[in-house]
Amino acid sequence: MKAPDFDYLRPGTLAEAIAILSEHEGEAQPLAGGQSLMPMMNFRVAAPAVLVDLSALSELRGITRTDTSVRIGAMTRYRELADWANICTDLPLIAVALPHIAHDAIRNRGTIGGSLALADAAAEMPALMLALGATIELMGPNGTRHVPADDFFQGFYDTACEADELIVAVDIPLAPEAKFGFHELVQRHGDYAMAGVAIKATSLAPLSGLRIAFFGVSDRALRVPALEAALDGTSGDEAAIAAALPALEAIEFEGDLKVSAKTRAHYAGVALKRALAEMLA
């Protein structure tokens, strides 16, 4: 299939891009890496009247480290992030997760901001931002605002980003003493996850400061505070996990043609057990 007709604009500055989005009042769609949007347009799932190509906006690229955080520009590609010299020391959870995101061809073109803006429930990046306590920086005609990841993902392909705003960057707090876990269940490597989890803990003995983010299980990536509280202060062994698993009932598990909601709930528990086991090993 082919995409429906659309106008194509390629702004040269961030200000110009925001002006275009504001002018077209929700009829314009930003194009970042295009690895999800273009197939959606070809299948007529998305039909923007105006496509706003962000590839010329160098101000949205790059990775900057400060004493307290890492700032990643929205148009930074997965491959650029994977090749960053400090990825393993400063962002170890992302370093572990990146090879699981689609395939090389997708990672060569796909962007961090594009994934967050799409907010696919089965994508890894939204869950990583939740687990890491990241902040998403947005810019629109009324200026800049900063939205915690906990408040950013709001539903099925739905975020706190308004139609006339762009994701400019994400800011991830440095946590040199923290421990991390990641696991996902897929049919084939590179497929969307049937269930997955990303975990951050400030300590392991006992577990504390937990941020546990699930993806591929509901209408969006999400945390389960009751689960985090149930595991807090425990050793994370099988008995502790078994006692905490009923907290997963707070998730409205989604079924599809591949996996029923009941099976997906089971997979979420499996992913959690495996991620914690790898953390504690």
N, C-alpha and C positions, 0 to 999 in steps of 0.2 A: 504494500500500500504506500501511498504518498501522502505527505502532509497537506492540509488545506492551505489555500493561499494566505500569505501574510506579508506584511511590510518588514523590511530588514534595516535596522539602524545600528551603526557602530560608533558610539560616542568616544571621544578622545580623552575626556576627563570624567572624574567621579561626579562633579557638579552637573555636567551635561547629562550623564546617565540618569541622575535623580530627577532632573528637570523633565526628561522624556517620560519617565514613569509617572510623574505627577500630571503631566499634560494629558496622558492617555487614560487616566482614571480607571485603572484596573484592567484595561484591555492589552497592556504591554507585559511581556514576560521576559525577565532577564535570562540570558544564555551564558552559562559559565563554562563547564566542561562539555555539556551537551550529551553526556553518556546515558542519561535517563530521559531528558526532555525530548531529544530528537526521536527516539523510538516511540515515545508517548504521542508525539505529533503524527508520526507515520501511521500509527494505529488509531488515530483520531480520538485518543483519550484526552489530549490537550489540543486546544485550537486557539492560540493567542492571535490577536489581530496584528500585533507588532512584536517582533523579536528584537531584543536589545542585546547585542553582542558585547560582552564585557572584556573581551580578550585584549583590548588595547589599553586597559587601565592598569598600568604598572604600579600605581599606588595601592592596589589591592593584593599585591604579591609580596612574598618574602616572609622570613621568620626572624623574629627579634627576641633575644633573651635579656632579661633584666635580673636583678638580684632576687626577685620574688616571683617572676612569672615568665611564661613564654607566650609571645603574641604571634599568631599565625594569620597572615592575610587571607582573605576569603578566596582569592583566585590562585592560591598556592595549590599545586597539584599533589596528588598522593605520592607520585614518584619523587618530587622535590622534597617532600617531607621525609620520605624513607631515606633519601640520600643526605639529609642534614647531619652534620658531624656529631651533634649532641643528642640525637634521637634516643639512643639506648640509655644514656645517663640521665637525661632530663625528662624524657617522656617514654619510660619503659613500657607502660601499658599500651600506648599507641604503637610502639615498635613491635610488640608481640602480635597485635591485632592486624596491622597493615597487610601482611601476606595473605590474610584470609579474605580481604576485600576484593571480590570479583577476580579479574585476571590481569596480567601485565598490560594488555592493550587498554583496558579500562583505567588502570591506575596511572598510565602515562598521560591520560587526558582529563580524567575526572578531578574535580576540585573539592577542597574541604568545604568551602561555603556553599557550593552547589548541593552537596549531600545534605547539609544541615537545612538548607532552604526547602529541599524536597521533603525531608522528614519522613522518608520511607520507614515504616515500622520494623522492617527486617534488616535495615542497614546498620552497619556497625558504628559509624561515626557519631550519630546522636547518642547512643548508649555510652560511648567513650566519654563524651562531653559531660554527661550526667554523672558518671562515676568519678570523673576528675574534678567536678565542681567548677566547670568552666563558665565564663561569662561571654555572651555573644554581643558584639558591638554592631549596632544598626545605625544607618544614617538615612535621613529623609529630608524633605523640604523644611521641616521644623527643627532640624539639627540632629545631634547624636544622642543616642540613649543606649544604656547597657542593661541587658536582660540576662539574669542567671539562667543557666541551662535548665534548672528545675522548673522554670516558668515559661520556657520557650516552646517546648513541644506540647501541643494542646489537643491533638487528635489525628485522625486519618489525613495525612498530607496537610496538616494544619499547624501553623506556628504563630508566634507572636509578631512576626514580621508583617507590617502592613503593605498594601499593594504599591505604595509609593516609596517604600524603603528598600534598601539593599543591606545585606550582611557585609560588613566591612572587614571584620576580623573576629577571631576568638582569642580570649585571654585565659591561659591555663595556669593556675597556681603551681609553683614548684613545690614538690614534697619529697625531698631527698631521703627521708627516713621511712617513707610509706612503703607498703608492700602491695602487690597487684596480682590479680588473677583474671584469666580470660578463657572462655570456652564456648564453642558453638557447635551445633549439630546440623549438618547439611547432608543432602543426598550425594552431591559431588563437590569437590573442592571448587570454590569460586561461586557456588550457588548462593542464593539468599538463604539465610538461616531459618530452619524450622523452629529453633529456639536457641538463644545465646545469652551470655551474661558477662558483664565486665564488673570487676570488683576493685575497690581501693580500701585499704585498712591502714590506720596509723600505727598499729602494732598487732602482733600475732599471738603473743603469750601473756594474757589472753587476747582474743580478738577485740579490737576497739576502733572507734572512729570509722565505722563501716559506711561505705556508699556502694550499694549493689544495684546495678542497672541492667534490666532485661531488655532484649530486643527479639523481634520475630515471634512474639507471643500474643500481642494485643494490637490495638489500633495505633500505638506509638511506642517508642522507647519510654520506659518508666522505671521508677524506683518503688520499692515496697517498704516504707518506713517500719512497719510492724515486723517484717522479716529481719531488718537490720537490728532492731531493738532486741529481738528474740535471740540473735546470735551474739550480740554484744556481751562481752565478759565471759564467753565460753571458750573452749579449746578448739572449736570447729570440728570436733570428731563426729563420727556417724550418729552417735546418740544425740548430740546437740543439734545436728542438722535435721534429724528425724523429728525432734521436738519443735523445730522452727518451721518446718515445711507447711503446716496448716495456714501460716500467714500468707502463703501464695494464693489462698482463696480470695484475697482482695483484688486479684487481677481478673479482668474480664477476658478470658482467653478466647481467641478467634480461631475458628476452623476454616479450612478451605478444601480444595479438591485433593490436596496431597495429605493433609493432616487434620484430624478432627480436633475440636477444642479440648476434649478429654486427653487425647494423646499429647497435645501440645503442653498441657499442664504437667503431664508426666515428664516430658522432655525438659521443661524448665527446671524441674527438680534434679534431673540427671546432670544438666549443664552446671547447676549450682554446686552439686557434690564434686564434680570433676574439677571445676575451677578452684574450689577451696582446697581440694587435695593437692593440686599442683602448687598452690600458694604455700601450703604447710610442709611440703616435701623438703 
